[in-house]
Amino acid sequence: MDDVTQRVFGITGWKNSGKTTLTERLVATLTARGWHVSTVKHAHHAFDIDTEGTDSFRHRQAGAGEVAIVSGKRWALMHELRGSDEPGLPEILTRLSPCDIVLVEGYKREGHLKIEARRREARSNEPLSASDPNIVAVAADHPVHEETIPVFDLDDIEAIADFVEKTTNLRKP
């Protein structure tokens, strides 16, 4: 890992466009190439990583603003907003440990570089790239002819990973 400003690259698209699968495959490919990768996933719905009845759940229910769960295998920190605004992506990025690159799934409206995932079955087929200059490529499961930015086959993960490395200036010393 180098001391360069945190590299961030996004995967965006409409619901059911293949964002999660593309993110997962990029993480696997980049880590296999020796990079330290972190991810941020934006959810548009309430979620819970804790389950009712666990001690940590009981701590949160009792009113704790933050609860850390720690074991010999992993640790997690849950922060309850309790009416506060959702933190922006820049704030979340400052909370991550140093890594070579952060892949961000979602956050359509943020200003980091992104690849747009497209599938025929997606909620919408309206291209996001037309209104977002930070989308620098498209990965699709169907032919795309109307783009002026690079277009990749959604399954060509090696070429997409090469593009991410080049675009973020990610290279081994």
C-alpha positions in Angstrom: 0.0 0.0 0.0 1.3 3.4 -0.8 0.8 6.8 0.8 -1.2 8.3 -2.1 -4.6 9.9 -1.4 -7.2 7.2 -1.1 -8.1 5.7 -4.5 -11.9 5.4 -5.0 -13.7 3.8 -7.9 -17.4 3.3 -8.1 -19.8 0.8 -9.5 -23.1 2.3 -10.3 -26.3 1.4 -12.1 -30.0 0.9 -11.8 -31.5 -1.8 -9.6 -30.8 -5.3 -11.0 -28.1 -4.0 -13.3 -25.3 -6.3 -12.0 -23.6 -3.9 -9.6 -23.1 -6.3 -6.7 -21.9 -9.1 -8.9 -19.5 -6.8 -10.7 -18.2 -5.4 -7.4 -17.7 -8.9 -6.0 -15.8 -10.1 -9.1 -13.7 -6.9 -9.1 -12.8 -7.4 -5.4 -11.8 -11.0 -6.1 -9.7 -10.1 -9.2 -8.0 -7.2 -7.6 -7.2 -9.0 -4.4 -5.8 -12.0 -6.4 -3.5 -9.4 -8.1 -2.2 -8.5 -4.7 -4.1 -5.3 -4.0 -5.7 -4.5 -0.6 -9.3 -3.7 -1.4 -12.1 -2.2 0.8 -15.7 -1.6 -0.2 -18.5 0.7 0.7 -22.0 -0.3 -0.2 -24.9 2.2 -0.1 -28.3 0.9 0.8 -31.5 2.7 0.1 -33.4 0.8 2.7 -33.1 0.0 6.4 -30.8 -2.8 7.2 -29.5 -4.6 10.2 -26.3 -6.6 10.5 -27.3 -7.6 14.1 -30.1 -10.0 15.1 -32.6 -9.8 17.9 -31.5 -11.5 21.0 -27.8 -11.1 20.7 -25.9 -9.1 23.4 -24.9 -6.4 20.9 -28.5 -6.0 19.7 -29.6 -5.6 23.3 -26.9 -2.9 23.8 -28.2 -0.9 20.8 -31.8 -1.4 22.0 -30.8 0.0 25.4 -29.6 3.2 23.6 -25.9 2.8 22.9 -24.9 5.1 20.0 -22.1 2.8 18.9 -21.5 -0.9 19.5 -18.3 -2.7 18.6 -18.3 -6.5 18.3 -14.9 -8.0 18.4 -13.6 -11.6 18.0 -10.4 -13.3 17.0 -11.7 -13.5 13.4 -13.3 -10.0 12.7 -14.7 -6.9 14.3 -17.6 -4.7 13.4 -18.7 -1.3 14.5 -22.4 -0.3 14.3 -23.3 3.3 14.6 -26.9 4.2 15.3 -28.0 7.5 13.6 -30.9 8.0 16.0 -32.4 10.8 13.8 -29.1 12.3 12.6 -28.4 12.7 8.9 -26.9 9.8 7.0 -23.1 10.4 6.7 -21.8 11.3 3.2 -19.4 9.1 1.4 -16.3 11.3 2.2 -17.0 10.9 6.0 -17.4 7.1 5.6 -14.1 6.9 3.6 -12.2 8.6 6.5 -13.4 5.8 8.8 -11.8 3.0 6.7 -8.4 1.6 7.3 -5.7 2.4 4.7 -5.9 0.2 1.6 -4.9 0.4 -2.1 -8.4 1.1 -3.4 -11.9 1.4 -2.2 -14.6 0.1 -4.5 -17.9 2.0 -3.9 -21.2 0.3 -4.9 -24.0 2.7 -5.3 -23.7 6.4 -4.5 -25.0 7.4 -8.0 -24.8 11.1 -7.3 -21.3 11.3 -5.8 -18.3 12.8 -7.7 -15.9 9.9 -7.8 -15.0 8.0 -11.0 -17.5 5.1 -11.8 -18.3 2.3 -14.2 -22.0 1.9 -15.0 -23.3 -1.6 -14.9 -26.1 -2.4 -17.4 -28.3 -5.5 -17.8 -31.3 -5.9 -20.0 -33.4 -6.9 -16.9 -32.5 -3.8 -14.9 -35.2 -1.6 -13.4 -34.4 1.1 -16.0 -32.5 1.1 -19.2 -32.0 4.8 -19.2 -28.2 5.4 -19.4 -26.8 7.2 -16.3 -23.7 8.1 -18.3 -25.5 10.7 -20.3 -26.0 12.9 -17.2 -22.9 12.0 -15.1 -19.4 13.0 -16.4 -17.8 10.9 -13.6 -19.0 7.7 -15.3 -15.9 6.8 -17.3 -17.0 3.4 -18.7 -19.9 1.0 -19.1 -20.1 -2.7 -18.5 -23.1 -4.3 -20.1 -24.6 -7.8 -20.9 -25.8 -6.5 -24.3 -24.4 -4.5 -27.2 -24.0 -0.8 -26.5 -23.3 1.4 -29.5 -24.3 4.9 -28.4 -21.4 5.6 -26.0 -18.3 7.7 -26.4 -16.7 6.1 -23.3 -15.2 2.6 -23.1 -17.8 -0.2 -23.1 -16.9 -3.7 -21.7 -18.7 -7.0 -21.6 -20.1 -7.3 -18.1 -18.3 -10.7 -17.9 -14.9 -9.5 -19.1 -13.7 -9.0 -15.5 -10.0 -9.1 -16.4 -10.4 -6.2 -18.9 -12.5 -4.2 -16.4 -10.0 -4.8 -13.6 -7.2 -3.6 -16.0 -9.3 -0.5 -16.7 -9.8 0.2 -13.0 -6.1 -0.1 -12.3 -5.2 2.2 -15.2 -7.9 4.8 -14.4 -7.0 5.0 -10.7 -3.2 4.9 -11.4 -3.0 1.7 -9.3 0.3 0.0 -10.0 2.9 -1.9 -8.1 6.2 -0.2 -7.2 
